[in-house]
């Protein structure tokens, strides 16, 4: 793939490397370190970095940056459903399989979830086991737990106080 630009962002769960094509974000990876930013990043990459920074600061609950994940039609269907999981909520692999119209495809949904190239932007961390347990996450279960707790804290902070 040519024409890609990558920039990194320091976050509370470690560095993220965000890769963009001219028309949108194609990958987010957990990175070992944050190199200095390249000058002249595409607008969508600058937007993604700003939105991720605001997300981690508890100021943003919905991403608007254009996303261009690459995958099979089934994977893209699963990722579309992942993106529909509300901020601060969680769903199970079984419920996600039903949402994509194939309730017996729990393992295939899990595999597609695991291949999500845009973690956090496409919130695969919001998928948990049917019994409520935390299950696999590419960045590690401690990051998944942190992200879920962060979203709950943010929602609680944004909730209007009772009179």
N, C-alpha and C positions, 0 to 999 in steps of 0.2 A: 504494500500500500504506500503510495507516495503522497506528498502534500500534507503530511501530518505534523503537528506541532505539539510538544508536551511541555507542561509547566507543573510545578509542584507547589503544594500548600501544606504548611505545618498545621496539624489539628490536634485536639486533645487525645485522639486515639492513634496518633502517629502520622507521619508524612503520607500524603496522597499524591500520586502522579496522575494528572488529568491530560488526556490526549484528545486533540480536536482535528477534524477535517475542516475545510472551509465552510461547510454547511451545518456543522453540529459536533457535539461531543461523541466520541466513539469508544472511549475507555476511561475507567478510573481504576487505579491499582494502588494497593498498599505498598509504599515504597520504603526502602531502607534509610533514605536520607533526603533532605530537601536541598537540591542544588539551586544556585541563583537563577532567577527568572531570565528567560531569553527576551530581548527587546522585540517589540513588534508582534506580539501574539495576536492571533485572530480574535475578532470581537467576541465570538461565542466562547472562546477559552477564557478571556478576561471576565465575561459574564459568569461562567461556571465557577471560577475562583472566587468572585465576589459573593455569589449565592451560597457556595459551600461555607465560606467564612461566616456569612450571616446565619446559616443553618446551625453551625457549631456554636455561635454566640447566642442562640435562642431567639433570633430576630426574624427567622424565615421558616415557614412551615410547608411551603410548596415551591418547587423549582419551576422556572419558566424557560430555562436555557434549552435551545433545540438539541434533541438527542438523536443520534443515528447509530443505534446498536446494530451490529452485524451478527446474524445468526440464521438458523433455519426458520421456516415459517412457523413451526410449532414453538420454537424457542421465543420468537418474537410475540406470538400469541400469549405465552406465559408472562413475558416481560410486560406486555400491555396490561395484563391483569394485576401484576405486581404494582405497577404505577398507580392503579386505582385504589390500593389499600390506603385508607385515610391515615394521615399523620397521627402518630401516637397509638394507633390500633395495631392489632396483630391478627393473623389468620393462620389456619393450618394448611399443610400440604394437601390434605383431603379436600378441604373447602376450595382451595385453589384449583385442584383438578376438576371439581364440579363446575367451577366458574368458567373454565375453558371448554366445558362441554364434554369432558371425558372423565367421569368420576372414578374409573378404574385405573387411570394413568398416574397414580400417586408417585410412583418411582420416576416416571418420565418427567413429571412436573418438578420433582426434586432435582433431577439431573439438569433440567433447563434452568432452574433457579440457581444452581451451583455454577452455571456457565454465564450468568449475568455479567456482561462486561462493564456495567455502570453501577456498581454498588453505591449505595446511599442515594444517588440520583434516581435510580430505579430501586426502590426500597426492599431488597431481598431480605434484609435483616428483620422485616416484619412478619416473616413466615416462621412458625414454630410447630412443634409436634402437636398432634391431635390431643395429647394428654396435657398440653400446656408447657412441656419441657422445651428448653432451648436445644436446638439441633444445629448441625454444621453451619459454619460461616467461613468464607474464604479468608477473612481477616483474623479468624479465631473467635471462639465463643465469648471471650472477655470483651471484645469490641462490639459484638452483637448485643451483649447485655448492656454495655455502656450506651449504645445508640438507642435502645428501647427505653432505658431509664431517662436518658436525656430528653427524649420526646415527651415522656410522661411529665417530667419536671417543667418543661417549657409550656405544655398545655395547662398545667396547674398554675403557673405564673401568669399566663395570659387570661385565665378565667376571671370573670368579674367577681368582685367580692360581694358576699351577701350583705344586705343592709342591716 
